[in-house]
Amino acid sequence: MKREEAKDFFNLVKYRDIEKSRKISVILMVCLSAMMFLITITALLFAYSVAIKPTPVIAFDKQGKRVVFSGNDILDNETNRVRIHRFLTEFIGKFEGVSPDIENNLKDAYNMLTPKFRQILLDKSVHSEKIDLWKNRNFETTFALTRLKILKGDFKAGSALTVEGIGEMDFHNAVDYSGDGETRRDYLWFSALLIVTPISLELSPDGLFVEFYAGRNFPDKRQLRAFLSENKKDYLLNDGNEVFE
């Protein structure tokens, strides 16, 4: 009888040891899982914080030293003639031109306007018929600015620039199925009032917004020349290469 009791006693002790070991194992597994979860969450938050940061851009200052800045940084507090030329070429190409993707092109052009001028054009529905006419059609244009005259203003942020110029608008098929490459060229006169802002990747990479714009197309150079001469704009009729004055 004593032998049986001893056996039961040792079985009970063994069972208790097993249960104790099992509980310890469970606690360790729970702690390990919690630690892995926290590490995963921390890694995800770190990756997200890196992803939402603006991509740094490397440029060079006037002394040739490397300068690193993000999209929220101000690159410069004044614009220049090259930026004005690039800005107007892109703006007029999208604002006056056509393409199968004309709706998105006009959205880009409207984002280059001041809020006041943008709202005026939206209220007047200036481009609604143009979008309906050219959207998804096999026509597109390419604009080249050939004369640019800065009439008034300076390049510093906060100032206004009155500019005027002429350019060439080439019409052609977006996809040339025939291979003929046929084009038509119009000549364009424009006048614009530009607002100079600090140059930044976040606000405006050229530091410019359009406060006012007017343009007029001509089917040939003779009609353009007649218009310019009649309106005393002979300063845009200089022969030779592109003019930056």
RAGIMO-V603259 format. One record per backbone hydrogen bond with DSSP energy under -0.5 kcal/mol. NH is the residue of the N-H (numbers start at 1). CO is the residue of the C=O. Records with the same first field share a line. If there is no record, write none. Layout:
NH=CO / CO
This chain:
5=1
6=2
7=3
8=4
9=5
10=6
11=7
12=8
13=9
14=10
15=11
16=12
17=13
18=14
19=15
20=16
21=17
22=18
23=19
24=20
25=21
26=22
27=23
28=24
29=25
30=26
31=27
32=28
33=29
34=30
35=31
36=32
37=33
38=34
39=35
40=36
41=37
42=38
43=39
44=40
45=41
46=42
47=43
48=44
49=45
50=46
51=47
52=48
53=49 / 50
57=69
59=57 / 67
61=65
64=61
67=59
69=57
73=70
75=73 / 199
76=199
79=155
84=80
85=81
86=82
87=83
88=84
89=85
90=86
91=87
92=88
93=89
94=90
95=91
96=92
97=92
102=99
105=101
106=102
107=103
108=104
109=105
110=106
111=107
112=109
113=110
114=210
118=114
119=115
120=116
121=117
122=118
123=119
124=120
125=121 / 122
126=121
128=125
131=127
132=128
133=129
134=130
135=131
136=100
137=134
139=137
140=172
141=98
142=170
144=168
146=144 / 166
147=166
148=243
149=164
151=149 / 162
152=162
157=77
158=196
159=156
161=194
162=152
163=161 / 192
164=149
165=190
166=147
167=188
168=144
169=186
170=142 / 168
171=184
172=140
173=182
177=175
184=171
186=169 / 184
187=218
188=167
189=216
190=165
191=214
192=163
193=212
194=161 / 192
195=209
196=159 / 194
197=207
199=76
200=198 / 204
201=73
202=71
204=200
207=204
209=195
210=112
211=193 / 209
212=193
214=191
216=189
218=187
224=220
225=221
226=222
227=223
228=224
229=225
230=226
231=227
232=229
233=228
236=233
237=234
243=146
245=148 / 243
